[in-house]
Amino acid sequence: MEIRPRINRWTHSRRNLVFGQSIAESLVQPHFVVSGKGVNEQIHGMPGINRQSSDVLIKQISDDLSIGITSHMIFGVLEDQHKDENGTSAADDQMPLQQTVRKLKEKFGDQIVVMTDSCLCTSTAHGHCGLIQDGVIVNDASVDMLVKISLSHANSGADYVCLSDMMDGRVRSVRRAFEEKGMRSTGVLSYSVKYASSFYGPFRDAASSAPTFGDRSSHQMDPRSDYKEAILEAEMDVREGSDILMIKPGLPYLDVLREVSSKVNRPVAVYNVSGEYSMVMEHATDVENRHKMVVEILGSFKRAGADIIVSYHTREAVGRGWV
Ligand code: PBG
């Protein structure tokens, strides 16, 4: 089946919420959802960012909307009892992420954009972003599972399903599955250029997704690699039908962001990741100091060509009117 880019997905009014010209309009707030009720636990190393049960998160997003934050990225955190070798729970419609997305879309409709993280690392017992056979990640079986997870997110009403795994060919498979099931308005945001970075530490704690053995260097990119690989990865995702391309992390790869955004004709997102956030929060404990740093950092993403900025600083930056 031919995969056509659908310009409609970019221009549909609700999408415009995330393609802002200003920094404030470009920001996306990440969230971590857990099971239970009334849960609101602080994440080590990430002050201001909590793991929340669905009820608390929905209230949070409602408060965010009242101060003008319309775009949200949701990561589902699963308990050990829901993890297995194949990560099957991540595709279960009854898990906290899917339940939350359904409720959010019922309550807020097109007032907000909901992006969901589709990966295997939070649902596999081994914590890898793919399925393991004989000690190595197997690409194609992992893609089959990622399709199931992504379909379940789309079914719940996600506006964008975000593929953060870096398996080869997953964009094409997910896009094709969406088209076949008639989910033509669900967008695909692919992490196209994602490095095997040492800046993801606090996130892995937050999402309980650290690998129990080995690392992610078989599929994430080598931080020392040159622009050619970045451009190749980005162009492949465009051909496979991705609507938005993500560069990750942010600050150490501003040059890559500039290069990709100027060469590829798609909206480009950048992820200002957990380790970058922790550095600022640990250093700048006083608000005035932090204000200047955050404005400087977010401005650098915009200058380097980001259309969308995923950042844990979003709530404070918008809430205090810094951007
Ligand atoms: C995993 C995923 C990671 C992040 C987002 N999705 C971690 C990883 O690749 O190990 C990191 C985000 C952050 O550090 O804030 N699929």
Residues whose N, C-alpha, C, O or C-beta is under 5 A from the ligand:
A	BS01	PBG	C119 C121 S164 D165 F199 Y200 F203 V273 S274 G275
